[in-house]
Amino acid sequence: MENKHLIELVDVCKDYNGDVALDHVNLYINDGEFLTLLGPSGCGKTTLLRCIAGFITPSSGMIKMNGEDIAKVPPHKRAINTVFQKYALFPHLNVHDNIAFGLKIKKTPKPVIEEKVEKMLKLVNLEGYGKRWIDQLSGGQQQRVAIARALVN
């Protein structure tokens, strides 16, 4: 069985006022594949991920998802979720509401939200933590909330 390219980067370049961050990157991520980007600080890992997520636009090249060029599609319209290094959790929301945030934006029915949030809490081993505030969690627990928020969508 042939793997399908879920994400394709074709000659992706990004520069910041002449400083090259990405230089003709070609990358294929197959459906169901687990991929790790490794490299020294400043080599372009975060820039590459930000391009894929839509937070920055490449200077040139194509980013395809399921064969469709998404380089100019805004981040909120891409079926891509990101767990930031700093987690980007909302301190004014509890664990449950942080995980449910994207579903609420999509106007998902409340019973579906409840079911999905509970499933994610179980998946990241945080059952019973839904009512806790973010500042009541350890760093590792906060990271798991960020992962659950990404996966729930």
N, C-alpha and C positions, 0 to 999 in steps of 0.2 A: 504494500500500500504506500503510495507516494504522499509525503507530508505536504500540506498546503501552507504557503507563505501567508501568515496572518498579518505580519508587518514587514514592509520592505522599505529600506532606505536606499535611494539611488543617487549617488554622487552628491550627497548632502554636504553643503558648505555653510559655515557661519563665521562671520568676522565682526569684530567690534572696532570700528574706526581703523581698519587696516590690520588689527591684531587677529590672526587666524586662530579660531577656537576649534573648528571642524574643517578638515581638508579632504573633500571628496570621499565621504564615508559611505560605504556600501555594506548593508547588513540585512540579513534575512532572518526573521523570527518565525518559526513554524508553529502552527496550531498545536497546543498541548505541550510545547517546549518550555523548559525552565532555563533562563539565561542569566548569567552574572557578568557584569562589566567590572573589570579590574584594571587599575592603572594608578599612576602617581597623581598627586594633587595637581590640578591645573591642566590635565591632559584632555579634558572635554567630556567626561562622563556625564556630569550634571547638565551641561549644555545639550548633549545628545538627548537625554531624557526629557528635558524641557521642550525641545523641538518636537519630539514624539507626542508629548502631552498637549502641545499647542500653546504653551506659555510664552514661547518665543518663536519667531518665524525664521526659517533658514534663509541665508542670503541667496542660495541657489540649491537646486536639486529637488527631488521628489520624496515625499513620505507617503507611502501607500498603506492602506488598511483594507484587507480583503480585495486588493486590486484597485481600489479607488484612491486617487490622490487626495490627501486630507491636509496638505501643507497650509492651506488657507482657511480650513474649517476651525471655528473658535473652540477653545478647550471644552466649554460646557456642552458642545454638540458632538464630542468624540466619545466613543465607548472605551475610554481609557481612564484608569484611576491611578492616583499617585499617593505614595506614602512619603512625605517629606522628611528630611533628616531631622528637622526641628518639630515634626509631627503636625504642626498647624492645627491643633485642637482648639476648640472654642472654650475658654475658661468660664464663660457665663452659662454654658450648657452642661448638664450632667452627662454621664457616660452614655446612657440610652439615647439622649437627644443628639449627641455628637455622632453616634453611629447612624441615627435615623435622618440626619440632616439632608443628605442627597435625595433620599426617598421622599421626604416632605416637599422638597423643591420640585420633584417630578409629579407631585400631587398623587402619590401612591395612596390607596385607601388605608385607613388607620389599622384595620385588622391585619392587612398584609405587612404593614410596617412592623407591627408588634411581633408577628411570627418571624419575620426576617431578622429583626434585632435580637430576639432571643436565640435564634439559631447561630448568629454570629458571636454572641456572648459565650455560648457553649463552645463554639469552634476555637475561640482564643482563650478558653479556660478562665472566663471572667463572669461566670454565672453568679447572679446575686449582686453584681456591682453596678447595675443600671442606674440606681439613684445616687450613686456617689459622684462627687464633684471631681473634676480633673486634678485639682491640686491635692486631692486626698490619695492619689495613686503614685506608685513608684514610677521611675522612668521606664522600666520594662513593661509595666502595665499600661502606661500611656502609649507606648509603641504598639501594644496589642490592640488598643482602642483604635488607633490610626489604621492599622491593618484591617480591622473589622469594618471600619467606615469605607475603606477602599473596596473590600470584597463584597459588601452588602449590595452594591449596585450591579 
